[in-house]
């Protein structure tokens, strides 16, 4: 499983940020990296009050998943 991990900050209050993530079960880390910017652009379209400050793709270990 691959996680697209990103920081979403309120546009009106850039110091108020939250860590968010999108999980993928059927992509490689390279595919996540290649598709991250369009995916994040879609996320921002759906959440116009936010901007993305940074992001990364990483493998998720099974012990990191919430039940």
Buried (B, 14 or more C-beta within 10 A) or exposed (E): EBBBBBBBBBEEEEEEBEEBEBEBEEBEBEEBBEBBEEBBEEBBEEBEEBBBEEBEBEEBEEEEEEE
